Amino acid sequence: MKNNSASVKIENRLIGKNYTPYVIAEISGNHNGKIENAIDLITAAKEAGADAVKIQTYTPDTITIQSEREEFIIKGGLWNGYTLYDLYEKAHTPWHWHKKLFGHAKKIGITLFSSFSDETAIDFLESLDCPAYKIGSCELIDLPLIRKAALTGKPLLISTGMSTKEEVYEAIEAAEKSGCSQIILLHCTSAYPSTYKQANLNRITELQKIHNGVVGLSDHTLDSITSLVSIPLGASVIEKHIVISKNMDTVDSKFSIDIDELNVLVKDVNHAWESLGSKEFSVTDGEKGGYKFRPSIYITKNVLKGELISKDCLSIIRPGLGLKPKYYDKVIGMHAKNDIISGVPLSWDMIY
């Protein structure tokens, strides 16, 4: 695929390897049907230092149909026994909340954007000036939907759970041909929750080869370990589901982190990124104090002018003010230019 920009800009925030990771707090259905909970989660995300909050814009009727047929009934997992319609009825964020949620986010200074399942949601979100769009893993294969979202000119975050490499290529191509130049690919394991063994973080480096742009992680594990490990692999975006309290019984609470954990996550993500530092081999500011205690060559026995420098009068000891130890064999057999007293660091101007 063509080389997209090395960074993506959402509102005033640049995202890429040269910037601290972009942390997205996903609300999903964790509002538990109460707009007050959604507002509290947006506020908590801002206070924790997250960069953005994501919601989901769909209704049961825009994402599925009401049916008792077997293929519409979930078997196993957190939502065992639910029909798709009933699950989405419980989990969806009512559209009449959206204006208030966007307004609150703007008021407190945090980015709010959304994912969706059909084209009517894009039109609705455009009316609210949504600054970016997320293509969920299920919708990655909905190329007409991707093309519609790309035509808005907004950045697209494309989640790649359950996908083949070919499907990822097709999604990127659909977005690019419709004019989207700001694409972020998110590695995702679409299991709720996901285990460490299922995380497959090495796929992030593969996405980097496919996209050669900004990549990140949509993390459904139960803690922050995979999020932190993803950063040295190239993740510039971290998305986690958040819930007010683990004691809340919501559709997504079993694989969400709470507000205290979000606070820790944001700090740890920034520290993990900072720890990558530079590839250069040089003495850091923190090492300068210890640098002088590296060993060096010292005169440890009085030497007279013209006298031979021998092993008897030399030691390799700390501190590091003398010649480096690699010159030890070279200085043996040389002569003292002047008298040298014991206990001084050896330098080239002392010998010939």
FENLINTA-V384247 format. One record per residue. RES is the residue in one letter. PHI is phi in degrees with one decimal (none if undefined). OMEGA is omega in radians with two decimals (NA if undefined). Layout:
BEGIN
res->(RES RES)
phi->(PHI PHI)
omega->(OMEGA OMEGA)
END
This chain:
BEGIN
res->(M K N N S A S V K I E N R L I G K N Y T P Y V I A E I S G N H N G K I E N A I D L I T A A K E A G A D A V K I Q T Y T P D T I T I Q S E R E E F I I K G G L W N G Y T L Y D L Y E K A H T P W H W H K K L F G H A K K I G I T L F S S F S D E T A I D F L E S L D C P A Y K I G S C E L I D L P L I R K A A L T G K P L L I S T G M S T K E E V Y E A I E A A E K S G C S Q I I L L H C T S A Y P S T Y K Q A N L N R I T E L Q K I H N G V V G L S D H T L D S I T S L V S I P L G A S V I E K H I V I S K N M D T V D S K F S I D I D E L N V L V K D V N H A W E S L G S K E F S V T D G E K G G Y K F R P S I Y I T K N V L K G E L I S K D C L S I I R P G L G L K P K Y Y D K V I G M H A K N D I I S G V P L S W D M I Y)
phi->(none -68.7 -78.0 -73.8 -58.5 -70.2 -140.8 -123.7 -114.1 -114.6 52.3 -100.4 -106.5 -83.5 -125.4 166.3 -64.7 -87.9 -130.4 -57.4 -56.2 -87.1 -98.6 -111.1 -98.3 -91.5 -84.4 49.7 -94.0 -76.9 -73.3 57.1 82.8 -124.7 -63.3 -60.9 -65.9 -63.1 -64.0 -62.7 -68.7 -62.1 -63.0 -63.2 -62.9 -62.1 -65.9 -77.4 96.1 -64.0 -86.2 -153.5 -121.2 -117.7 -118.2 -124.3 -112.6 -158.0 -126.4 -55.0 -79.6 -91.1 -115.5 -160.9 -127.6 -81.7 -153.4 -99.6 -59.3 -56.8 -69.9 -96.4 -107.4 -77.8 -113.3 82.9 78.4 -62.4 -111.7 -54.3 93.2 -68.8 -78.8 -56.5 -61.4 -66.2 -63.5 -71.7 -63.9 -74.8 -92.2 -70.0 -97.8 -52.8 -65.8 -72.5 -80.1 -56.2 -58.8 -68.3 -66.5 -62.8 -64.5 -66.1 -60.6 -63.8 -62.3 -92.8 86.4 -130.6 -71.8 -125.5 -143.0 -146.1 -110.9 -161.2 -126.0 -150.3 -70.0 -63.5 -66.7 -63.1 -59.7 -64.1 -67.1 -62.4 -66.9 -100.6 58.2 -60.2 -82.4 -160.8 -134.8 -108.3 -95.9 -68.0 -57.7 -64.3 -85.1 -56.5 -88.6 -88.0 -64.6 -59.9 -66.9 -63.3 -61.3 -61.6 -64.8 -65.1 -66.0 -70.7 80.7 -87.9 -59.7 -117.2 -104.0 -112.0 -86.6 -115.0 -62.0 70.1 -91.5 -93.1 -61.9 -61.6 -65.4 -65.1 -57.4 -63.2 -64.8 -62.8 -61.7 -60.5 -67.8 -65.5 -68.6 -97.0 98.8 -86.0 -107.7 -113.1 -122.5 -118.8 -93.3 -110.5 -68.7 -151.9 -107.0 -83.3 -126.9 -131.8 -81.0 -99.5 -92.9 -57.5 -64.5 -86.4 -65.1 47.4 -66.2 -62.4 -65.9 -59.9 -67.1 -69.4 -62.3 -63.2 -68.1 -68.0 -98.9 53.7 -138.8 -89.4 -127.8 -158.9 -135.9 -101.6 -105.7 -110.2 -77.2 -87.8 -142.9 -102.5 -58.9 -65.2 -59.7 -69.3 -66.3 -67.6 -66.2 -67.0 -83.4 118.7 -70.4 -106.4 -134.1 -126.1 -117.1 -134.2 -74.4 -123.0 -137.5 -59.9 -148.7 -63.6 -77.6 -74.4 -100.4 -116.1 -64.6 -118.0 -63.2 -70.4 -128.5 -113.2 -95.9 -88.8 -64.6 -61.5 -67.9 -64.2 -56.9 -67.2 -57.6 -59.4 -64.0 -66.4 -61.4 -65.1 -66.2 -62.2 -65.8 -60.2 -69.0 -65.0 54.8 -107.0 -85.1 -70.9 -92.0 -153.3 -78.2 -78.9 -58.5 -70.8 -89.7 -60.8 -66.5 -88.7 -57.8 -70.7 -96.1 -69.3 -71.2 -152.1 -88.6 -120.5 -81.4 -118.8 -153.5 -55.1 -126.2 -87.1 -55.2 85.6 -72.2 -68.6 -84.7 -123.5 -61.0 -63.5 -104.3 -120.1 -145.2 -98.7 -139.0 -86.1 -84.5 -104.2 -90.5 -95.4 -62.3 -65.6 -55.4 -64.5 -94.8 -55.2 -65.4 -71.7 -78.6 -65.3 97.3 -83.1 -124.3 -79.4 -71.8 -144.3 -61.2 -124.8 -87.8 -63.5 94.5 -109.1 -71.1 -82.6 -133.1 -64.0 -75.6 -92.4 -134.8 -144.7)
omega->(-3.12 -3.10 3.04 -3.11 -3.13 3.08 3.07 -3.13 3.02 -2.96 -3.09 -3.05 3.04 -3.08 3.12 -3.05 -3.12 -3.08 3.09 -3.08 -3.12 -3.07 3.14 3.07 -3.10 3.13 -3.11 -3.13 -3.06 2.97 3.07 3.05 -3.12 -3.12 3.11 3.10 3.13 3.12 3.12 3.14 3.08 3.13 -3.13 3.12 3.10 -3.10 3.13 -3.13 3.06 -3.13 -3.04 3.00 3.09 3.01 3.11 -3.06 3.07 2.92 3.09 -3.08 3.10 -3.05 -3.13 3.03 3.13 -3.08 3.07 3.10 -3.00 -3.08 3.12 -3.12 -3.10 3.14 3.09 3.09 -3.06 -2.98 -3.12 3.07 3.09 2.82 3.10 -3.10 -3.11 3.11 -3.11 3.03 -3.13 -2.97 -2.95 3.07 -3.07 -3.06 -3.13 3.01 -2.86 -3.09 3.13 3.14 3.10 3.13 3.13 3.14 3.13 -3.10 -3.08 3.03 3.03 3.13 3.04 3.03 -2.95 2.89 -3.00 -3.12 3.13 -3.03 3.14 3.12 3.11 3.12 3.14 -3.13 3.07 3.12 3.12 3.14 3.08 -2.98 -3.13 -3.11 3.07 2.98 -3.12 -3.09 3.13 -3.07 3.14 -3.12 3.12 -3.04 3.06 3.12 3.12 3.13 3.12 3.13 -3.12 -3.13 3.11 -3.08 -3.13 3.04 3.11 2.97 -3.05 3.14 -2.93 3.11 3.07 -2.99 2.94 3.10 3.13 3.13 3.09 3.09 -3.11 -3.14 3.13 -3.14 3.12 -3.14 -3.08 -3.11 3.07 2.97 -3.14 3.12 -3.13 -3.06 3.01 3.05 3.11 2.96 -3.10 2.93 -3.04 3.04 -2.94 -0.02 3.05 3.09 3.07 -3.07 3.14 -2.98 3.07 -3.07 3.10 3.12 3.11 3.13 3.09 3.08 3.11 3.12 -3.14 -2.93 -3.09 3.12 -3.11 3.09 -3.14 -3.06 2.92 -2.87 3.12 3.05 -2.98 3.12 -3.03 -3.05 -3.10 3.09 -3.11 -3.14 -3.10 -3.01 3.08 3.08 3.05 -3.12 3.10 3.11 3.05 3.09 3.10 3.02 -3.14 3.10 -3.11 -3.13 3.09 3.13 3.10 3.11 3.12 -3.09 -3.08 -3.00 -3.07 3.08 -3.14 3.01 -3.14 -3.03 3.10 3.14 3.09 3.08 3.13 -3.12 -3.10 3.13 -3.09 3.11 3.12 3.11 3.13 3.13 3.13 -3.07 3.10 3.03 -3.03 3.04 -3.07 3.03 -3.13 3.13 3.13 3.11 -3.12 -3.12 -3.02 3.13 -3.13 -3.07 -3.07 -3.14 2.98 -3.08 3.08 -3.08 3.11 2.96 -3.10 3.05 -3.12 3.14 3.13 3.11 3.13 -3.09 3.12 3.04 -3.10 3.12 -3.08 -3.09 -3.10 2.96 3.01 -3.04 2.96 0.12 -2.99 -3.09 3.14 3.09 3.14 -3.11 -3.11 -3.14 -3.05 -3.10 -3.10 -3.07 3.10 -3.10 3.03 -3.04 3.13 3.11 3.14 3.04 3.11 -3.13 3.13 3.03 3.12 3.09 -3.11 3.07 -3.06 -3.08 3.12 -2.96 3.11 NA)
END
